[in-house]
């Protein structure tokens, strides 16, 4: 047998076998399966810094704002509370920014409203929480801050750290 015939005889049975394996199926059956995901009530929270900027004598109130960003699953009710901060006594009416010297302070306050009448706290002692209902998208809540008129003990940088907690 010639070399070409032997090669042809090897290829043809392989092609026939491949064709018969895919073309001669006699029946089909189907199965169904479910695809599922469970979304639990959930929220995320992020906060931007509130910066009163560079000031001199505080002979007039200085106002500033920042943002709390919340994303909750649709229909989830939430509220956000703030702690006292790092440099406070035991009540929300005395929030303080502390100088880098570690002991000098100036007063400030955080509010839930633009009129700056409702102190943002934990809902106790005359403070308010702020909340809403999740819609599955990012929701921004404004934090209204104020440095009231006061004597400024010394120049320098004053800071505090507030913890915002979301309850849902």
N, C-alpha and C positions, 0 to 999 in steps of 0.2 A: 504494500500500500504506500502511496506516495506520502511525502511529508505533509502536504496540504490536506490530504484526505484525513490523515490521522488527527490533525489539528481540528478540522471541521467536526469529526466524530466526537471529539472531546467537548467542544463548545455546544453543539446542538442538544445533547441530552441535558446539559445544565440549564439551558434556556427553557426547554420543555418542562423541566422540573419546577423552575421558578414560576412559570406561567400557570402551571397546574396548582401550585400552592396558593396562589392568590385568586385565581379565577374559578375555582371549582367548589367554593364554600356553598354548602347546601342550605344553611339556615342562619338566622341571626337571633340573638336574644338581647334584651336591654336591661339595665338596672338603673335605678335612680338613687341619688344621695342628696342630702341637705348640706347647704353651706350656711354657717351660722356665726354670728358675732354677738356678744353680750356687752353692752355699754353700761357700765356702772355709773351712778351719779359721781361726778368728778369735777374738780375745779383746779385751775392753776392761777397763780398770782405773781405779779412782778411790780416793782416800784421804781420810779425815777427819783433822783435826789431833789430836794427842795433847797434852792440857793437864794439867799437874800442879797447876794452880791456884795460889793464893797460899799461900806457906809462910813460916814463920819459921825458926827454928833447925832444921837437919836432924839431929836427934838420934835419929830413927827413919826407917826407909825409908818413902818415899811411893810408892804404886802408882797407876797410871792406865791406861786402855785407850783404844784408838781402833779404827777399822775400815778394812780394805782391802776394797773391793767389786769383784768380778770377775764378768764375764759372758762365757762362752765357748760356742761352738757345741757341741752334744751330742757326747760322746765324745772331746773334745780334752783331753789331759793338759796341765797347766800347773804351773809353780812360780813363786813370787814371791821375789825377792831384794832386799835393801836394800844401799845403799852405806854408806860409813863416816859420811856426813854432811859438813857443811862445816868442822867444827872438830876434826878428828881427827889423830892420828898415823897410823901405817901399819897399825894393827891394830884389830880390832873390840872388844877388851876396854877400850878407852879412849875411848868416846864422850863428847863434852863439849857442854854448852850454853854459849854465849858471852854474856857481859854486853853491854849496849848500848855500854859503853865500848870494846869492840873487842878486849880482851885478857884479861879476867878470865873464868874458866870454872868450872863445876861438873860433876861426873860424872853420867851417867845411862846406862841401858841399855834395849834393846828385845829382847823374847823372843817365841818362837813358842808358848810354853805358859804356862798360868796359874800353874804352880809357879815360873815364872821361872828355869828352869835351862838352857834352850837358847837361846843368843844368836841372834837373827835377823840373818843376814848374807848372804854370797854362796855359802855352802857350803864355803868354805875355812877353814883355820886354826881348826877346831873350831866354826865357825858352822853354822847350819842355814838351809835354804830351807823355805818352806811351800808346799804345793800341793794339787792335787786334780784332778778330772775334770769338765769342763764338762757342764752338763745343759741348756743353752739359756736358763737363768734366772739371775737375780742370786744370787750366792753371797757371803756376808760372812765374812771371816776376821778374827779379833781380833788386834790388836797389844797385847802386854802390856809396859808400860813401868814402869821403877823408877828413882827417885832414891834412891841408897843413903845411909846415914848418912855425913855428911862435914862438915867445917868449911865454913862459908859465908863467903866472902871479903867480900862487900858486898851490900847490898840492891839491888834493881833487877830488870829484866827480862832473862832469859836465854833464848836461842833457838838452834835448829839446824834445818837443812833436810835431810831424808832423801829420797832418790830411791828409789821402789819400782819395780822392773822386773818385768814378767811375761814369762816364756819359755814358748812353746808350740810 
